Amino acid sequence: MSVLVPTMGALHKGHQALIKRARSMSKEVVVSIFVNPLQFENEDDVLKYPRSPERDIQLATLAGATEIWMPDYEEIYPGEISQRSAGVLGDVFEGASRPGHFDGVVTVVNRLFEIVRPDAAIFGEKDFQQLQIIRAMEKSIEIIGVPTVREFDGLALSSRNVHLSVEGRVSANVIYRALAAARLAPTVAIAQEIISTTVATDSAFVCDYAVIVDEDDFTEANEMTKNKRAIIAGWIDGVRLIDNMRMGA
């Protein structure tokens, strides 16, 4: 059995958790590191994405990777790109804010699967909408989600966090505080009110969306929704931050 952990590099403890989960399942763990230009809005964002290849190799190896694959662009896209569609789920929330983003994600993930041909692939729940889209896209490979790894104050680990200022890093905690405060609310309406009012308490956070959804199809949740999840996205210091949390005990 082989397990693939797709990444864009700039690895941290969150990625290591994915690799460790893969290693617990199999002796063959492939970690791919490829900054996929198709999922960025513009070339500047691609160039700004943090890169640390030597450190990545060290962290991946320590976590249990048996193969670290760093393909170049031509290896992933050797000719004309046949871009895939992320479907309806790719057009809402993160997809609405970043048009074409999820089409780029499913296109590269499909190529990685074609080349590596893993039995299973591991993704983080921090990018929960992405996880659900990939689950809908791929039925022949087991897609496994791993819980979000957080800093001491609850901030979800992300490669983009390095771009936050000292003040911005403090403000970023408002996201986790909103999610944690809403998690055990007795009704969806109260949970929605809590996350909306909490994210508004820090003016440094420019909120894009903060909504309680059905985690299966990302429609707005109601009291009858079985699996409710709060999703939040916005900007601090021009850095886009996203997070989510399952609602309920």
N, C-alpha and C positions, 0 to 999 in steps of 0.2 A: 504493500500500500504506500502511495506517495501523497504528501500533503503540500499544497502550495500556499505561501503567505505573500500576496501581492502588496508591494509598498512603493512609495515614491522616494524612499530614502529619508534622510534627516531623522534617523531612528531614535526612539526614546523607550522608556519603560513600558509604554503602551504597546509598542510594536513587539517588545520582548515578551509580553504576556501572550500575544498571538502566536509567536514562535514556540513558546513553552507549551501552549495548548496543542500545537501541531506535533511537537515532539512526544507528548504524552500519548498520542494516537499512533505514531509511526516512527520508524527508524530513518525514514527518508523524508527530509524536510527541505523543500526548495523555497528560498526567499528571493523574490524578484525585486529589483530596484530600478525603476524606470519612471522618469518625470514625463508624464504623458501630456503633450501640448494640446491635444484635442479637448481636454476637459477644463482648460483655462479660457478666460474671457479674452485675453489679449497677450501679446508676446512679452510685455513688461512683467506681467504676473508670473509667466514661466521663468523669466530670468531672475526674478526676486525670490523664487522658491528656494529655501535653504538647502544646501548640499554639504554633506560631510562623509564622503565615501570611505575613507580610512576608518573613521569611528564607526560607521555603519557595519563594516565587515567585522570589527571587533565585537560590537554589541550583538549582532546576529549570531556569531559563532558562540559567544558565551551563553546565549539563550538556547542553543541546540540546533541551529541550522546546519545541515550537512552539505548544502550547495547554495552558494550566493551567486545569483545570476544578474548581471548588469548589462542587459542588451543595449545596443545603440538603436537609433531611430530606424535605420534601414532594416534591421533584423525584425523589428515589430511591424513596420509598414514597408515591405519591400517593393511595392508597386503602387498602383492607384488604390486609395483607401476606400474600402467598402464600409461606410459608416452605418452602424446599427442604430435603431431607435429604442429609447428607454420606455416608450409607451406612455400611457396616460399618467402614470405615477411620476414620470420624469418631467412633467410640466407644472407641477404644483410646488408650493413652498420653495425649497432650495432650487428646484428646477425653474420656477417662475422668476426667481431673483437672478439666476445664472443661466440664461437660455443656452441650450446646447450642451450644458455641463454633463448631464447624465448620459446623453448620447455618446459623448466622448468616453465616459467611464465604461459603459457596456461594450463599446467598440474595443477598447484596449483589454478589458478583462476577457472578452471572447478570444482575442488573439493570444493572450497568455495561456488560456485553457487549451487552445488549438496546438500550441507549441509544446507545452509541458505535459499535457494530458494527465492531470492529477486525478486521484480518486476523490479527494476532498480539498476544499479551500477555506481559509480562515479570514474573517473580516471583523473589524471592531464595531461594536454597537454605537460608538460615538457618532459615526456616520450612518444613522439608523435608516434613513430614507434610501441611501445607497445600498445598504444591506438588503432591504426588502426588494429593491429593483433587481438586484443580482439574483436573489432567490426566485423571482418570477421569471427571469431570463433563462436560468440554467437548471434543468431538471435531471441531467445525467450525472452531475457531480454534486456531492454532498456539500452544502454551503453552511458553515458553522459561524455563529456570532459569538464574540467574546465580550463580556461586560467592560464598560469604560473604566480605564485606569485614571485615577485622579490625584491631584496634588494634595498636600496636607490640608488645604482649606476648601477642597472640593472641586477646584478648577479642573476641567477635563484636560488631560495631556494632549498637546497638539504641536506639530512641528512649527506652526505659525506663532506659537506663544513667544518665541525668541524675539519677535519683532515688537513686542509690547514694551512701553516705557515702564519705569518703576511705578509711576502713578497709575498707568493703565493696567498693570498687573494686579494692583490692589482693587481697582474698579471691576476687573473681570470677574471677581468673586460674586458679583451681584447675580450672575446667571445661575450659579449653583444654589445660591440662597433662595432664589425664586422657585427653582425646581423642588428643592427639599421642603420648602414651606407649603407648597401646593400638594405634595405627594399624598398626604393623608386627609385631605379636605373631604368633607362628607358628601359633597355633590360636585358635579362637573362645573356648574356655574360658579360656585365658591372657589374652586381650584383655578378657574380662568381669571377670576377677579384677583386672586392672590398673585399669580404670575405677572399679570398686567401691571398691577400697582407696584410690585416689588422691583421689576426691571426699570420702572420709571423713577425709582429713588436715587439712581446714580446718573447724573447728567452726562457723564463721559460715555455711557453706553447708548449708542444709537440703535434702537431696536428695529429690526426688520419684521420679524414675526415672533409671537409668543402665544402658542395655541395648544389646546388639548385636542388630540386627534385619535381616531381609531387606528391603531398601529398596523392593521392589516391592509387598509386601503387609503389611509390618510384623509378620510372625510372627517368633518368636525364631529367630535365625540358627543354623545348624549348619555343620559342615565342608563340606557339599555345597552350601550357599547360594552362588550365583554373585556376587551384589552385596550385600555386607555393609556396614552403616552403624551406627555408634555414635550413640545419641541420649541426650541428658542434659537434665534439667530440674530446677529447684529454686528456692529463694528465698534471697536475701541482703538484709538490711535490709527484709524484707517485699516486695522487688521480685522478680517472677518472671523468671528467666533461662532461655533454652533455647539449645541448640546441637547440632550434629551433625557427623560427619565420616565420609567413605567410608573403609572399612578396606582395607588392602593398599597395595602400592607405587603 
